[in-house]
């Protein structure tokens, strides 16, 4: 059987011990082909291309999403930031194990996709964090305990 497109493949990951991204120091981005995104047996709340882009951005740009909070209430599940909605774990080389939470959560996807668009437009991590906080914090009563990006010297 040939390889199906990333979004069309189904894969369920057994839960792995999770260490929130916010508590990690240097994290390598995933390079090379990505594993299939998790499919939960129901449609994602956003178009599959948007959901797939959010997962890929989380895998390839931890230097951004480790500083972007999520506002869906997932801190109750141990998430430290938006990155954790998509990536459960990384090996020392950066290879990801997906978290299925992001697949079914419109807020998670929207936050990651907005961060991706700003990053692709040249915004700094600090600018992205400020914009995400301004857009979501007033509308949602909860947020992950995500650290602010380090100040540039």
N, C-alpha and C positions, 0 to 999 in steps of 0.2 A: 504494500500500500504506500503510495507516495505521500510526501509531507503536505499536509493541508496548511492553508494560511494560518498565521498566528491566531487570529480571532475565531477561526472556525474549529480549532481543536478543543477537545474537552480534557481537562485534567483536574483531578482532585488531589490536593496535597494534604498529607497527614499533618496535624498541627506540630510545629517544631517549637522548641523553647524560644521565647521571644525576648529580645533585649531591645527596648525602644531606641530608635535611631538617635534621639536627643541625648542619650547617655553614652554614645560611642564617640571615640575621638576621630581618627582618620579612617575614612571609609572609601574603599575603591569603587568606582563605577563599574557596572557590568559591561563587558565588551564581548563582542561576538553575538551569535544567535541567541535569542531569548527563548525561555521555555514557553509553552502555550499558556495563555492567561487562564485563570480558573473559570470554569463555567458552572454555574450553580443550578442549572435546570430551569431557569426563567430568564427573560430578557433583561439586559442591563437597562437602567432608567435613562441612559443616554445612548445615542447611536454607537454601534460597536466600534466605528473608527475613532470616536472620541474616547471611549473607554480604553481601547487599545493604546491610543496615544498617551493617556494618563499613566498607564502601567509602564510603557516604555520610558517615559520621562522619569518616573520614579526610579527605574532600574539604572538609567544612564546618567542621572543628575542628582545623586544624593547630596552634593554640595549645595544644592538649592533647597530641595524639599526637607532636608533635616532642620531647616530654620523656618519652615512654613507650618503654622498650626492648622489643625482641623477643627471644625465647629459642629460636628454631627453628634457629639457625645461619646465618641469612641475612646476617650481617655478612661472611661469606666472599664474598658477591655484591656487597658495597659498601653494604649498607643501614646507615644510621646510627640507625634507630629503627623502631618499629612503623609509623609513617606511611609509610615508604618501601616497605613490603610491599604497599601499595595504590596509592600515587601515585608515578609515575615522574618527573613534572615538572609544573610550574605555570608559566603565563605570568604576566607582570607584574600582570594583573588577578585572578589566582587560579584561572583556568580550568585544570582538571586533565587530565593524560594518565595513564591508568591503568597500573599495573604488574600483570601477571597473577599474580605470585607469591602474593599473598594469597588468590586464588580457590581454590587447591588446598592451602592449609596451615591445618590445624586450630589450631595454636598461634597463628599470626598473627590469625586470626579471633577466637579466644577472648580474646586479649589486648585487641584493639580493642573487642570487644563488652563486655568487663568495664569497660574505661575509659569507654565510652559510658554504660553503666548508672550508674556512679558519678558521672559528670559530670551526667547528667540528674537525679540525686538531690541535687545541690548540692555535691558534694565539690570541693575545690580541686585544682589540678593537682598540688601537692605531696602531698596526701593520696592522689590516684590513683596517683602514682608509687610512693609507699611501699607501698601495698596490692599493686600489681602486682609489685614487687620481692619482697615477702614471699611472695606466692603462687607465683611461678615460679622465682625464683633458686635455691632449694634443690633443685628437681626437675630443672633443666636446667643443664648444665655451661657453657653459653655464652650470651652476650648481646651485643647490639649496643652500640657505644660511644656511648650516648645521654647527652647532658648532663642534669644535674639542673635542675629549674626554678629560675628566679631567685628569690631570697629576696624576700618582700614587705617593703616599707619601711613 
